[in-house]
Amino acid sequence: KTDLPFEIGDIIATITNALPTNITVEELSLDVLESDGNRIISGHIAGFGSSDESIASVVSDFQTKSPFQNVSMDFSKSRTVRGVRARGFRMSFSIDLSNKWDVRSVLANAGEQQ
């Protein structure tokens, strides 16, 4: 069992809330890695958007948003989705688990229903 300083659902909600409506996520990967006593989450998001500008905007937003670090665009390429031209992309990031991020404080809407 790997103890995390926050609930994994909180980080998924943070990612979801940070994405604009013109971005569709097809894959989300979160892996906990340990190296030299440091623990990080190595993650990536893959999907498609309406344009390179919309994807670049998402990457730029994530670069300034806690707890995301080392945010980078892996690739962006043309593709067709349901007969419409789109831009496929993959973005990588990391989260340093040595910091006690209060992920809930950056949520706009956790999407929970009681």
N, C-alpha and C positions, 0 to 999 in steps of 0.2 A: 504494500500500500504506500502510495506517494502522497504525503501531506502537502497541500498547496495553501498559500496564504489567502486564498479566496476560492469561492465556489466556481467550478468550471462553467456552470450555467451563466454566471455573471459575466465572464469574459466573452461568451458567445453572444449574450445580449448586448454587450458593449460594441462588439463587432457589427452586429445587426443594426444597431441604432446609428452607427457611424456611416453606414452605406446609404447613398442616395437611391431613390426609387428607380433610376435608370440603369442600375447595376444589378445583374442577376448572378448569384453565387451558385456554382455547381459543385464545388468541393471546398471543404474546410478541414485542414489538418492541424492538430495540436499535439506535439510530442514533447515530453519532459526529458531533457538531457542533463547529464551530470558530467562535469569535467573539472578536475583539480579542485574538488569541493564546491564548485559553483554549480548551481542548478538554474536552468533556463527552460522556458517553453520555446521551442522552435516551431513556428507555424507558417502556413501559407493559405492563401485564398485564391481559388481559380474560378473563373466565370466569364461573363461577357458584358459589355456595355455598348452604348450607342455610338461612342466615338473615342478616339485617343484622348481628347480633351477631358471627357468625363472620367476616364480611367486615371489620367494623370492627376486630376483633382482629388480622387480618392487616395492615391498614394501620398500626395502632398498633405492631405488632412491627417492621415495616419502617422506621418512623420512628426507631427506636432502634438499628438494625443497620447497621454499616459494611459496605460503602462507600456505602450508599444515602443520598441527600439529597433534600430537597424532595419528600418522599413525600406524595401527596394522592389522595383519592378523586375520580375524575372523575364517576362516577354509580353509582347502585345502583337497580335496578328489578325489579319482579316479572316472572317468566317461568315457563314450564312446560317441564320437561326429562323426556322419557319418561313423561309423564302425572303427574309429581310437581311441586308448586309449589316454586320455587327463587328465589334472588335473583341476577340478573345484575349484574355490576359491571365497572368499568374503573378501574385504579389507575395513576398516573403517578409517575415518580421520575427522578432524575438521579444520575450518578456523575462526580465531578470527576477528570479524568485527569491533572491536575498532581500529584496525590498518588500515591505508590507504595504502593497498598493491597496488603497480603499477603492476597489473597482466600482462598488455601488454608487459612490459619490459622483461618478461621471456618467451614470446612466440617465438617459432622457426618459426611457420607458422600458421597464424590465419585461413587459409583455405577459405578466402573470395575471391569471384570473382566479379569483377566490370563489 
